[in-house]
Structures are given as structure tokens and as C-alpha cells.
Amino acid sequence: MTMAFYLSSKNISKLKDCSLKERKIKIADAQNRIPAPQKFILNILKLVILIPPFFFLSQQSWGYLALSLLLSLIFYFFIAVPIKLQFCLKYL
């Protein structure tokens, strides 16, 4: 049995027939029902993604700041969002 990798909520079979607004409401409701340990994992992951840009901002390394912002966006959309959607699947 393979685990699906969802980059967007529109790819989830339970949400295919819903509009964007309905999908967001259902995902927000599912996020509220995620247990605390999984919420903790998601929040730590987001924190790890956000630390480098702020570090380079404090060092005023503008080139590294731009690179870390770009990488943070990529990591957020390709790692954090799919993990969040995977955690929410049980509660949809």
C-alpha cells in the first residue's frame, strides 16, 4: 500500500467535488482536530523552515537572505503543506 503525496487539496479524492472555499473550510476543520503531537511536529517543521531567512536578515547577508527566502518557500510548499494535508486526511 503506497501513501499518496498531495501538493494541493484539489487532488484529495474526498475534496474533489468541493469548491476552493469549501475545501479550505474542511481543511481548517480537520486541522483543528489534529492531535497535539502532530500539531507540534508541523509547527516545529514550519519553525525550522523559517529560521534561516531571519538569521540571514539579522546578519544583513542580502544574497543569502534572498536564497533562503526562495528555499523556504519551496520547502514550505513541497514539504510542509503535503505533510499538513497528510495529517488532515484522517479528519476529513
C-alpha positions in Angstrom: 0.0 0.0 0.0 1.5 3.3 -1.1 0.9 6.6 0.6 -0.3 9.4 -1.7 1.6 12.6 -1.8 -0.7 15.6 -2.1 0.6 19.0 -3.1 -2.8 20.6 -3.2 -6.2 19.9 -1.6 -7.9 19.6 -5.0 -6.0 16.3 -5.5 -7.6 14.7 -2.5 -10.4 12.4 -3.6 -12.7 13.4 -0.6 -12.5 17.1 -1.6 -12.6 16.8 -5.4 -16.2 17.9 -5.8 -15.9 20.9 -3.4 -15.2 24.5 -4.3 -12.0 26.2 -3.1 -13.8 27.9 -0.2 -15.4 24.6 0.9 -12.0 22.8 0.7 -10.4 25.5 2.9 -13.2 25.2 5.5 -13.0 21.4 5.6 -9.2 21.5 5.9 -9.3 24.1 8.6 -11.8 22.0 10.5 -9.6 18.9 10.0 -6.6 20.9 11.2 -8.4 21.8 14.4 -8.9 18.1 15.1 -5.3 17.1 14.6 -3.8 15.7 17.9 -1.3 17.9 19.7 1.8 15.8 18.9 1.1 16.1 15.2 0.5 19.8 15.5 3.7 20.1 17.4 5.6 18.3 14.5 4.0 20.7 12.0 4.9 23.8 14.0 8.5 22.6 14.5 8.8 21.9 10.8 7.5 25.4 10.0 9.9 26.9 12.5 12.9 25.1 11.0 11.8 26.4 7.6 11.6 30.0 8.8 14.8 30.2 10.9 17.3 30.7 8.0 15.7 33.8 6.5 15.6 35.5 9.9 19.2 34.5 10.6 20.4 36.0 7.3 18.3 39.1 7.9 19.9 39.7 11.2 23.4 39.2 9.6 22.3 41.5 6.7 23.5 39.0 4.2 21.2 40.1 1.4 22.2 37.4 -1.1 21.9 34.6 1.3 18.6 36.1 2.6 17.1 36.1 -0.9 18.3 32.5 -1.4 17.0 31.3 1.9 13.6 33.0 1.3 13.3 31.2 -2.0 14.3 27.9 -0.5 11.9 28.5 2.5 9.0 29.0 0.1 9.9 25.9 -1.9 10.3 23.8 1.3 7.0 25.1 2.7 5.0 24.2 -0.4 6.7 20.9 -1.2 7.3 19.6 2.3 5.1 21.3 5.0 1.9 21.6 3.0 1.9 17.9 1.9 2.6 16.8 5.5 -0.2 19.0 6.8 -2.6 17.5 4.2 -1.5 14.0 5.1 -2.2 14.7 8.8 -5.6 16.2 7.9 -6.7 13.2 5.7 -7.9 11.2 8.7 -10.2 14.0 9.9 -11.8 15.0 6.5 
